[in-house]
Amino acid sequence: MGDALKSFLDQSGLQTRVSQAAVVPDWAELVGKQIAAVTEPLRLTRDGTLFVAVSTNAWMSELALMEPQLLQALNAGCETPRVVRLHWRLMR
């Protein structure tokens, strides 16, 4: 069953989206507990832009400076980058 599903995902072109989608449930593990405590991944677009809600403006500024390191962590071990850009939004 697993091989059939993998084959289907590869042939349909959905494997990339499945790989991208894994970023959301793995967010805390990928970015660390401290960052995960003040952020929430919202959605990931097909072009690799991840929208992330942030608790304060101060954290948003800090995370914007950390974007290269965060992208590296989010894409570690991937042949093709899953996330190419982070878009920060203030939590409501």
C-alpha positions in Angstrom: 0.0 0.0 0.0 2.8 2.4 0.9 4.6 1.8 -2.4 1.4 2.4 -4.3 0.7 5.6 -2.5 4.3 6.8 -3.1 4.0 6.0 -6.8 0.7 7.8 -7.1 2.1 10.9 -5.3 5.2 10.9 -7.5 3.2 10.5 -10.8 0.6 13.0 -9.9 3.1 15.7 -8.8 1.6 15.9 -5.3 4.7 14.7 -3.6 6.1 18.2 -3.5 3.0 19.6 -1.8 2.9 16.7 0.7 6.6 17.5 1.6 5.7 21.2 1.9 2.7 20.5 4.1 4.9 18.5 6.6 6.4 21.8 7.7 3.2 22.8 9.5 2.9 19.9 12.0 6.7 19.7 12.4 7.0 23.5 13.0 8.0 23.3 16.7 10.6 20.6 16.0 12.1 22.5 13.1 12.3 26.0 14.6 12.7 25.2 18.3 10.4 25.5 21.3 11.1 29.2 22.0 10.2 30.4 18.5 7.2 27.9 18.3 5.8 29.4 21.5 5.4 32.8 19.9 4.5 31.8 16.3 1.9 29.8 14.5 2.4 28.6 10.9 -0.8 29.5 8.9 -0.4 28.3 5.4 2.1 27.4 2.8 1.5 28.4 -0.8 2.4 26.3 -3.9 5.4 28.6 -4.6 6.9 28.0 -1.2 5.8 31.0 0.8 5.0 30.1 4.4 2.7 32.6 6.2 3.4 32.7 9.9 1.5 34.5 12.7 3.8 36.1 15.3 2.7 37.2 18.8 4.5 40.7 18.9 6.1 43.2 16.7 9.4 42.7 18.5 9.4 39.0 17.7 8.4 39.7 14.1 11.5 42.0 13.7 13.8 39.4 15.4 12.4 36.6 13.2 12.8 38.6 10.0 16.5 38.9 10.8 16.7 35.2 11.5 15.0 34.2 8.2 18.0 32.7 6.5 18.7 30.4 9.4 15.0 29.5 9.7 14.8 28.7 6.0 17.8 26.5 6.4 16.2 24.6 9.3 12.9 24.2 7.5 14.6 22.8 4.4 17.3 20.6 6.0 17.5 17.2 4.4 15.4 18.1 1.4 16.5 17.8 -2.1 14.3 20.7 -3.2 13.5 23.6 -0.8 10.0 23.2 0.7 9.9 26.8 1.9 11.6 29.6 -0.1 10.2 32.6 1.8 8.6 33.4 5.2 5.9 36.0 5.4 5.3 37.3 9.0 1.9 38.5 10.2 1.0 39.9 13.6 -1.4 37.6 15.5 -4.9 38.9 16.1 
